[in-house]
Amino acid sequence: MGNSNLTIINIKQLAGIISDNQLLKKGVEMNELSVLENAYLTVKDGLINDFGIMSDLNFSNTNNIFDAKHGIVLPCWNDSHTHLVFAKSREKEFIDKINGLSYQEIAQRGGGILNSAKHLENIDQHQLFEESFNKLSNLIKLGTGGIEIKSGYGLSLEGELKILRTIQKLKENCDIDIKSTFLGAHAIPLNYINNRTGYIDLIINEMLPSIHKENLADYIDVFCESNYFSVKELDKILEAGYKYNLKPKVHVNQFTSIGGIRKAIEYGAISVDHLEVMTDDDYKALAKSSTIATLLPSCSFFIDIPFASGKLLIEKNIPFALASDFNPGSSPNGNMNFVNSLGCIKMGLLPEATINASTINGAYAMEIADRTGSITKGKVANLILTNPIESYAYLPYSFGENCIFKTMLKGKWYN
């Protein structure tokens, strides 16, 4: 969809410029965003080739010009925590929540993750792919250029493979960067409700070898939380994943702090995700590690639980990403523009911090920051072009407005 060699001119603000050796931001750097006013950017062979201010552009050496018409250009969003591949929406549970039931109460009544697993069982692979492809296409048009997608709604060998094969097919058919995560330990399925050990054995002895044989996963995840999986069970599953070179990206500390962060760090976790409930020990463990935190504000918004403290992470010099947690139960939203708005409005973060958390740090949380996530010469040209707006701060400010005019993936306009 367009030539991968072009020059974008009349960019009101070119935001998110980072030197080529910086792969993430943390601490006071989170509140800093390098910007060029009235800029141009050239793309060659799908990569960012050059950029600068308009007065320095030599038009005699320029062809295939695209006029940004004073829109803003910044790196694509990198959404490092989603459950995008699912079979059916769960708006009935939305009504239950309005009527006073909690997330945990809905789950205990057979709703939640188990409900999604039931729907997943009844959908064929082709339809699941088509629906997932359409969801992903919509997110790309909203500026997402990198995404992690988890399994976890299968809760059986066949179901988990169905999701992971769908993710693999998305990788093969989309220009967007996609990372896949095996989350068999999302919940205990109904047929194992009185045999937890049996289900964990199924994950370790059948699911993991089958996934490895088809090379279907980049990471492994466990929902380590009260009433889901214990730290001891997390340990056992991560140890099994380690044998297949699956690095952890783990759900922890959504409702309680039970020691999952420290255990995940022991296994070299790329990220620990949620972190709505934290202790001093949790912060100390993270501060000493190379693990990045991933915060999910649209989940907090939707199920009305506390928001993670990004400001405290900045104070403690702990890096964090923002992600959508797109899923049918607790965050039916994959729009990273809204995630940025929540980061500002509900978490008290500056626009600079939310943009850094959603671009370069999101890329770091998927181990792709060496090739995307910032305006850097030689990186892949995954770019957002906005409508003409006053500044990048207008993006989180205008929380109900779609300001994205075009998304570029690998040097080509997607829409």
N, C-alpha and C positions, 0 to 999 in steps of 0.2 A: 504494500500500500504506500507507494512513493519511493523515491530514490534515496539510497542510504548515503549519498554524497550531496550535501547542501550547506548553505549558509543561512542561518536565521538572523535577521537584522531587526533593529528597532525593538530590542528587548528592554522593557522599562526597568526591571531588576533581574539580574542573573544571580540567583541565590543558592547557597550551599557549596561554595567553592572551597576545596580542601586540597592540601598538598598531597602528593602521590604516596607518601609513606605513612599517612595517618589513617588507621582503619576503624577508629571509634572515637567518641567524645565522652568525657565524664567531668564531674565537678563543675567548676566555674566555666569551663569551655562549653558546657551545654547551653549557656545563655549567650553564646557568641555565634553569629552567622555571617560569614564573609559574603559580601554582596558587591556586584558591579552595577552602577547605574548607567542607563542608556548604552546597552551592550550589544555585541554580536556573539555568535557561536558557530563554529564550523564543524561539520560532521564528515568524516571520511571513512569509507569501508565499515560503517556501522559504529565507529568509535568517535569520541570527542577528540577533535584534532587541534582546535585552537579556540580561544575566546579573548575578548578584550572590549575596549570602549569603541563606540561607533566612529569617533573621529580618527581612530587609528586603522580603520578597515580600508584596505586597498581594493577598490571595486574592480580594477582592471584585471585582477587575478581571481575574480569571483564569478562563478556561474551557478545556476540553479538556486536562486535566491528565494527565501521564504520570509515574508514580512510578518513579524509577530504583532505588529500594530499596537505596541506598547503594553502587550501582555507580559506576565512574569514567567520566567523559565526557572525551574528547579528540578532536582532529581526526582525520579519516580518514588512513590511510597514503596517501602519494603515491609510487607505484612508478615511477620515471623511467627504467628500463632493463629491458625484457623482450623476449622473442621468443615471445610467447604463441601466435601462430598457426602451428602446425606440424601435420604430418599423422600422425605416429606416434611413440610412445615408442622409446627406444633402450636397453632394459635389457640386450640382448646385449653392448653395448659396456661396460656396467657390469660385467658378468662378466669381459670382457677386461681391464678395469682392475684388478679384484681379482687376476687372474692375472698381473699385472705389466706390462702395456702402459701407456705414457704416453698422455696426450691427443694429443700430436703423432704418436706411433706409430700410434695408432688412425686418425687422419686420413690418414696416409700409406698406409694399407692400404685406403682407400676408405670408411672410416667417417666419423664426425663430420658436418660440414656437408654434405658430398656425399651421405651416406646419407640425410639429411633431405630433400635436394633430390630424390632419386630417389622417395621416398615421396610428396612433394608433387605430383609429376607425375601420380601415379596416383589422386588423390582429386578428386572433383568439388567445385565451388564450394559447393553446398548443404551437403554433408556437412562440409566444412571450416568453414563458418559455424556449423553446429549444434554441432560439437565445441568450437570456440573460444568460443561463447556459454556453453556449460556450464562450461568452465574459468574464464571470467571471472566467472560467477555465483558459483562457489565462492570465488573470491578476494574478491569483494565481501562475502560473509558472514564472511570473516576480517578485515574492516576496511579493505580497499583502496577508496579513493574517487576516485583519479586514477591513470592508468596510461599509459605510453608503450609502443607495440608496434611492433616493427621487422619489415620484410620480411627477405629474405636467405636463405630456403630455396627460392627459385625458381631463381635463377641462370640465368634465361632471360627473355625479354620476357613470355611468357605466364605463367610461374610467378610472377614478381615482381608482375605485375598481379593475378593470382589472390589473392595474399596481401593486397595493398593494398586491393583491392576488398572483401575480407572484413573488413579493419579498418574501412573506410568503412561497411559495413553494421552492424558493431558500434556505431560512433558513432551511427548512425541509430536503433538499437534498444535502447540502454542509457542510463540516466541518468548513468552514471559519466563523468567527464572522460577523454577518450582523445586522445592525440597519436600520429600515425603518422610513422614514420621509414623512408625508403628506404635499404636496405642491400644494394643489388645487389653491392657490392664486399665480400662476406663471404668468398668463396673463388673460386678459378678453377675453373669446371666442367670435367668430364672432356673434353668435346668441344672445349675451348679450351686444354687443358693444355700444348700446344706453340705456343700463339698468344695470349699474355697481352695483347698490344697489340690484337688483334682483339676480345677480350672487353671490354676497357676502352672501345674504340670503340663497342661495342654498348651499354654503359651510357650513354655520353655522347650518342650519335647516335640511338638508338632508345628506350631505356628512359626516359630523362629527359624527352624531348618527349611521350611517351605518358602518363607520370605527370602531367606538367604539364597536359596537355589535359583530363584527368579530375579534376584537383585532388585527387590522392590522397595527397599527402605534405606533412607540416609541416616535416620535417627531412631531412637527408642524413647518412649514416654510412658509414664505411670501416673495415674491420678492418686497421689499420695495425700490422703486426707482422712479425717475421722469418718467412719461408716463406708469407706471405699477401700483403699489399700494402705496397710501399715508401713512403717519404716523398714521393718524386718522383711516384709514382702517386696518392697521397693528394692532393697539390697539384693535379694535373690534374683529378681527379674533383671536388674541392671547388670549383675554379674553374668547372667546368661547372655544378655545383649552384647556385653564386652567381648565375648568369645567370637562374635560375628562382626566385630569392629563397628558396632552401632553406638555412637556417642549419645549421651542423654540430653533431652530437652524435656523438662519434667514439670507437671502440674504440682504446685505446693502452696501451702499457706493461704488457701482461699477462705477457709472458715476457721481454721485452727492452726497453731504452730506445734508440730509434733516431732520435729527433727529432720524433716525431709530435705531441707536445704543443705545442711551439713553432709548428709549422706550422698546427695546428688553431686556435690562438689568433690567428694572423695573419688567419684568415678569420672571426674573431668567434665562435668556437664557443660555444654555450650551455653545453655540458659536455664534459669529457673523462673517459672511463669506463674502469674497471679500476684502473690505477695500482698494481699489485702490485710493480712494479720501477721505482724512481725514482732519479734523479741530482740533485745539487745544482742543475744547470742547469734541470732540469724544475721543481723547486720555485720557483726564482727567476722563471721565466717565468710560472708560475701566480699567484704572489704579486703580480705587476705587472698582472694581467689582471682582467677581469670574468667570466671563465669559472669555472664551479663544477666541482669534482671530483665524480665519482660512484663510490662504492666498492661492491663486489659480494661480500660475505663468503660467501654460500652457494656461489658458484662456487669460491672458494678451499677451502672446506670439502669440497666434493664431489670435486674433482680433485686435492686435496692439494698445493696450491701455497701460497706465502706469502700472508699477509693484508696488504692495504694498510694503511698506517700513518695511521689517523685521528688518533691522538694527536699525531703530528708535524705534521699539517696544522693542528691546533688551535694548536700552539706557533708555527707560522709564519703564523697568522692567515689561512689559506686556507679558504674555505667548502667544505663537502662535503655530499653527499646519500648516503644508503644506498638501494640498490635490490636487487631479487631476482635479476636476470638470468635470469628464468624461461625455460628452454629444455630440450629433450629430451636434450642431450648433456652439458653441463657444470654445469647447475644446474636439475634437475627439481623446483624448488620455487618457488612464487609466494607463499608465506606470509610476509608481512612481519613477523609476530610472531617467527618463527624468525630472520629477518634481524636484528631488534633483539637477540635473545638472543646471536647470534654476535658482534654488535658489542660487546656487553659481555664475553662469555666469552672470545672469541678475539682481539679487538682491544683489549681493556682500556679501552673507553669507558664512561663513566657512563651510567646509564639516561636522564638528561636529554639527553645528547648524541645518543644513538641516536634518541630521540623527535623531537628537533629535526631531525635529519638525515633522518628518514623522513616528516616532515610538512611544515613550512614550506620546508625546503631542497629536498625532493623536488618540491614545487610550483614553486619557483624554477627548478629544472632542466627544467621543462616550460613555463615562462613563464605559469603560472596562479596565482602567489602573490598577485596583486592581488585574487583572488576566492576563494581557498581555502587550506587549509594551516594555519590557526590559529583559535583562538577569538577572533574579532574582530567587533564589531558591523558589520553590513552585508555580511559575507562569506556565501557559500553555506553552508547548514547541512549540511555533510558531516561526520558525527559517528560516533564509536565509543562504544557503551555496553558496559561490561564487566559480567560477573557481580560480585556483591559480593566485593571483594578488599581487602586491607589498604592498598595504595598502588599508584601507577603503576609502581613498581619491581618489583612482583610479575609484571608482564607479561614482561619479559625473563628474570627469575629462573626462572619456571616454564616452561622451554623446551619441554616436551612436552605442555603443557596448553592447550586452547583456552579462553581467558578471555573471548572476545567473545560477548556476549549478543545485541546487535543492531547493525546498521549503518544509519545514516541517510544518504540521498542527496537533496540538494536539498529538505530538510525533510520527507521521507517515509521511514518505516521500510522497509528493503528486505526484511527477514526477521523 
